[in-house]
Amino acid sequence: MDKATVTEANTARDWVQNADAMFLLWGLPATIMLLTVCCTGGGWVITITWTLALVVMGGACLINARRCGRRHCYFTGPFFLFMALTSFAYGVSWLPLGAHGWLYIGAVTLIGGGLLFVAPEWLWGRYRQAQSGAHGC
């Protein structure tokens, strides 16, 4: 298979390239996170919603990395899962981040997620190429 065919196959299986999947798996969870901060300010509601939203986003990234080899998903998946754990730990008072902990978690998630979305693809390209003998997309 030549590089153009691999890229077409990768793109066809890439949830980031599908507007509906992009909205449901990343846009909606991010919107819910934002709304809970604006409307609740903290407590169990934000702990549960942020933890679940970040698990959905991280899990979707890891599945998408496996599906199509999208380069940034290999980085954003574990990052979002780590931020889910951080959100949970702060929400149940295991992680002392002070009164502005949700702001810190939100800022790290936004900035870190943005950098991990852009940098790997800028450095190494959009898709990981299948190794010979490995399963392609």
C-alpha positions as CSV (number, residue, x, y, z in Angstrom):
1,M,0.0,0.0,0.0
2,D,1.4,3.4,-0.9
3,K,1.4,6.4,1.5
4,A,-1.6,8.1,-0.2
5,T,-3.7,4.9,0.2
6,V,-2.7,4.6,3.8
7,T,-3.6,8.2,4.5
8,E,-7.0,7.8,2.8
9,A,-7.7,4.7,4.9
10,N,-6.5,6.5,8.1
11,T,-8.7,9.5,7.3
12,A,-11.8,7.3,6.6
13,R,-11.5,5.7,10.1
14,D,-10.5,8.9,12.0
15,W,-13.2,10.2,14.4
16,V,-11.5,13.6,14.4
17,Q,-12.4,13.9,10.7
18,N,-16.1,13.1,11.4
19,A,-18.0,16.2,12.6
20,D,-20.6,14.1,14.5
21,A,-18.1,12.0,16.3
22,M,-15.9,15.0,17.0
23,F,-18.8,16.8,18.6
24,L,-20.1,13.8,20.6
25,L,-16.7,12.5,21.8
26,W,-14.9,15.8,22.5
27,G,-17.0,18.8,21.9
28,L,-20.0,17.8,24.1
29,P,-17.8,16.6,27.0
30,A,-15.8,19.9,26.9
31,T,-19.0,21.9,26.7
32,I,-20.4,20.1,29.7
33,M,-17.2,20.7,31.7
34,L,-17.5,24.4,30.9
35,L,-21.2,24.6,31.8
36,T,-20.6,22.9,35.2
37,V,-18.0,25.4,36.1
38,C,-20.2,28.3,35.1
39,C,-23.3,26.9,36.7
40,T,-22.2,25.0,39.8
41,G,-18.8,26.4,40.8
42,G,-17.6,23.1,42.4
43,G,-18.6,20.2,44.6
44,W,-19.7,16.8,43.5
45,V,-21.4,17.9,40.3
46,I,-18.2,19.2,38.9
47,T,-16.2,16.3,40.3
48,I,-18.4,13.7,38.6
49,T,-18.9,15.6,35.3
50,W,-15.3,16.5,34.8
51,T,-14.1,13.0,35.7
52,L,-16.6,11.3,33.3
53,A,-16.1,13.9,30.5
54,L,-12.3,13.5,30.6
55,V,-12.6,9.7,30.7
56,V,-14.8,9.8,27.6
57,M,-12.4,12.1,25.9
58,G,-9.3,10.1,26.8
59,G,-10.9,6.8,26.0
60,A,-12.1,8.1,22.6
61,C,-8.5,9.3,21.9
62,L,-7.0,5.9,22.7
63,I,-9.6,4.1,20.6
64,N,-9.1,6.6,17.8
65,A,-5.3,6.1,18.0
66,R,-5.9,2.3,17.6
67,R,-8.5,2.8,14.8
68,C,-6.5,5.1,12.5
69,G,-3.1,5.9,14.0
70,R,-3.9,9.6,14.6
71,R,-0.7,10.8,16.0
72,H,-1.9,13.3,18.6
73,C,-4.4,10.7,20.1
74,Y,-1.5,8.7,21.4
75,F,-0.6,11.7,23.6
76,T,-4.0,13.3,24.4
77,G,-5.6,9.9,25.4
78,P,-3.3,9.3,28.4
79,F,-3.2,13.0,29.2
80,F,-7.0,13.3,29.4
81,L,-7.2,10.1,31.5
82,F,-4.5,11.6,33.8
83,M,-6.6,14.8,34.1
84,A,-9.7,12.7,34.9
85,L,-7.8,11.1,37.7
86,T,-6.6,14.5,38.8
87,S,-10.2,15.9,38.8
88,F,-11.4,13.0,40.8
89,A,-8.6,13.3,43.3
90,Y,-9.1,17.0,43.8
91,G,-12.9,16.6,44.0
92,V,-12.7,14.0,46.8
93,S,-10.0,16.1,48.6
94,W,-7.2,13.7,48.0
95,L,-5.2,16.3,46.0
96,P,-4.8,19.7,47.8
97,L,-4.8,22.3,45.1
98,G,-6.5,25.0,47.1
99,A,-9.6,27.1,46.5
100,H,-8.8,27.6,42.8
101,G,-8.1,23.9,42.0
102,W,-10.7,23.6,39.3
103,L,-9.3,26.6,37.6
104,Y,-5.8,25.0,37.6
105,I,-7.1,21.7,36.4
106,G,-9.1,23.5,33.7
107,A,-6.1,25.5,32.5
108,V,-3.8,22.6,32.4
109,T,-6.4,20.5,30.5
110,L,-7.0,23.3,28.0
111,I,-3.4,24.3,27.4
112,G,-1.9,20.8,27.7
113,G,-4.6,19.3,25.5
114,G,-4.1,22.0,22.9
115,L,-0.4,21.6,22.8
116,L,-0.7,17.8,22.6
117,F,-3.2,18.1,19.8
118,V,-0.9,20.3,17.7
119,A,2.7,19.4,18.5
120,P,2.9,15.7,17.7
121,E,1.3,16.2,14.3
122,W,3.5,19.2,13.6
123,L,6.6,17.2,14.5
124,W,5.8,13.7,13.1
125,G,2.8,14.1,10.8
126,R,-0.9,13.4,11.2
127,Y,-1.0,9.6,11.1
128,R,1.4,6.9,12.3
129,Q,2.3,4.8,9.4
130,A,1.6,1.1,9.7
131,Q,4.7,-1.0,10.2
132,S,5.3,-3.9,7.7
133,G,3.6,-6.9,9.1
134,A,1.5,-4.9,11.5
135,H,-2.3,-4.3,11.2
136,G,-3.0,-1.2,9.2
137,C,-6.1,0.9,9.4
